[in-house]
Amino acid sequence: MRGLNLKRNELFSYTTLEQRIPNDHPLRPLHELVDAVLASMDR
């Protein structure tokens, strides 16, 4: 590779997964249910 590399792709993303998934996504209620079940299994 010779010469200048003018392409600048961002290597890291500083947004959370929660910010990327829409609030009305159909799996969000399931996520809340699974969190509640797992929390009840915690000692």
Legacy VTK file of the C-alpha trace (Angstrom):
# vtk DataFile Version 3.0
C-alpha trace
ASCII
DATASET POLYDATA
POINTS 43 float
0.000 0.000 0.000
1.614 3.148 -1.156
0.374 6.674 -1.056
-2.168 8.335 1.153
-5.117 6.434 2.505
-7.863 9.040 2.422
-10.645 6.727 3.554
-11.476 7.251 7.195
-13.772 4.585 8.570
-14.570 4.856 12.216
-13.196 1.882 14.116
-15.264 2.318 17.255
-18.870 3.179 17.888
-19.678 5.106 21.036
-23.402 4.417 21.106
-25.000 1.768 23.247
-27.015 -1.110 21.924
-30.062 0.386 23.645
-29.682 3.514 21.508
-29.551 1.492 18.304
-32.732 -0.538 18.891
-36.018 1.340 18.430
-38.274 1.695 21.466
-41.127 -0.016 19.636
-39.099 -3.081 18.631
-41.129 -6.278 19.214
-38.402 -7.939 21.301
-38.222 -5.191 23.923
-41.085 -6.612 26.048
-39.436 -10.034 25.900
-36.175 -8.498 27.072
-37.923 -7.017 30.107
-39.582 -10.360 30.884
-36.301 -12.263 30.659
-34.579 -9.692 32.872
-37.309 -10.116 35.490
-37.098 -13.923 35.391
-33.321 -13.909 35.679
-33.461 -11.396 38.547
-35.886 -13.663 40.436
-33.465 -16.576 40.050
-30.602 -14.581 41.566
-29.918 -15.406 45.196
LINES 1 44
43 0 1 2 3 4 5 6 7 8 9 10 11 12 13 14 15 16 17 18 19 20 21 22 23 24 25 26 27 28 29 30 31 32 33 34 35 36 37 38 39 40 41 42
